[in-house]
């Protein structure tokens, strides 16, 4: 699966705007140039994991949301991933996965 830096940049920009931060303010907080942050938001520059972690902490979003649009707090968390997984399994395997998931969901731990 290829990494779509345009989508990642768009999510970073959306999170920055939600926090009412300018590019200048955010760039200063993570110690990068405004031009570099702008390129990240446009998807023309790649972001390393350390910098992604810094941005996520400052913007109060998860790395999962920035990278793939999911958040463990979301009601849709992993729905797409489970759907894709099940689609590629035989009916017998789907039933087995369902039974295991049901047992885990219903356990007290």
N, C-alpha and C positions, 0 to 999 in steps of 0.2 A: 504494500500500500504506500503510495507516494504521499509525501507531506505537502499539504497545500498552504504555503506561506501567506497567500492572499487572504485565506479564511482566518488563519491565526492572527494576522495583522488586523483584520477587521474586528475580530473579537477583542483584541487588546484595545483598539480605539473605542469600541463600544463601552468597555469597562472603564476606560479613562474618562469618557464623557459622562458616564453614570456617576462617577466620583467628582464631577465638575472640576477636573484638572485640565490645564492647558498642556500642550506638548512641552512647552518650556518648563513648567512646574514638574512634570513627571520626569523629564530628561534630567533635571537637576537632582531629583531624589535618587535616581539610579546611576548618576554620574556618567551619563552619555551625552553626546551632542544632540541638539534638537533635530539636526539633519538625519542622524542615525535613527532616532526614534521614528521620525517621519517615514524613513525607508522601511522600517519594521512594520509600521502600520499599513503601508502600501503593499507589503509582501515582496519588496525588492531586495531586502536584506534578511538573512537568516538570524535567528536568535538562539543562543546557547542555553542549556538547561539552567545554569547559574543565574543568568540574566532573567530568564523566564520566571524562575522562582522568586526573584526580587520583585519583578513587576506584579506577579500574582499576589504576593504578600501586601504590597502597597495598594493594590486595587481591590483587595478582598474578594478575589475569585480563585477558583481551583485551577491547577494545571490541567486537570481533566477537561474542564470547560473550555479553556483556551485551545487545547490540542484537538479535542474531538467533539466539543459541544455538549458534553455531558457533565453533570455535577451529581455527586452522591446525595445531594439534598433534593434533587429533582425527582418528581414522580415518574419521569420517563427514563430514569437512570438505567442504563444497559439494555433497554427494550430492543433497540436496533441490533445490538450485539447478540442477544439471545435469539432474536428472530432469525438472523443470518446463520447462527450456529445450528438451530433446529432445522432450518430449511435444507441443510446439507446432510441431515441424518435420516436414517431409515425410520419408519414408524415404530419399530421395536426399540431403537435407541432413543427416540423421542419420549416414549413411555417410560423408559428407564431414567432418563434425565428428569422427567416430570416427577417421578416417584422419589428420587433423591432430593430434588429441590423442595418438594412438599414435606418430606421428613425433616429437613433442615429448618424450614420455615415454621413448622409446628413444634419444634423442640423448645425446651425452656431455656436453653443456653444462649 
